[in-house]
Amino acid sequence: MRKYLFLAIALVVGVLAFTSCEKGNEPELKGKVYHYHGISYTEFEFEHDVYISIEDNHKMTMKWVGVKVKEDAEPVNLYLYNGVWEQEDESGYHIHCDATPQLPDGTPFKEWEEFDIDGWCGGEHCSFDYHINGTTMGIFDGDIVK
């Protein structure tokens, strides 16, 4: 009986250790973080979330949650680094980003090698254009999630 109890405890500890390692792969967003939920309009439409973190030094990081490269593709989460933001007025901020999208573990996302974003976000709404691999254009329109 002790042998089974030991095996059960070892199994639970192993599962917990593996699960905590997986969560550790997700990068932390720094600065003030805005969460928007909306629709990307590309060759097809899909709903997803965008998190934009802006730091005092005007650096910006974006986390895209539930992004699809094709209509029937499984959604993925992507990070875009090296973005910048500028305060235009009290209603919002202008964003710009040229980046290589990365998966949460830091590896490049092979489907999209180049990503170019330009748009405007505020306390209630965010809208920006984006180009993928230099040609494919999309538009994201979303509202703030409180």
Beta strands, then each sheet from edge to edge (+ up, - down):
strand 1: 32-41
strand 2: 45-54
strand 3: 59-67
strand 4: 76-89
strand 5: 92-99
strand 6: 115-122
strand 7: 125-132
strand 8: 136-144
sheet 1: 1+ 2- 3+ 4- 5+ 6- 7+ 8- 1+
end
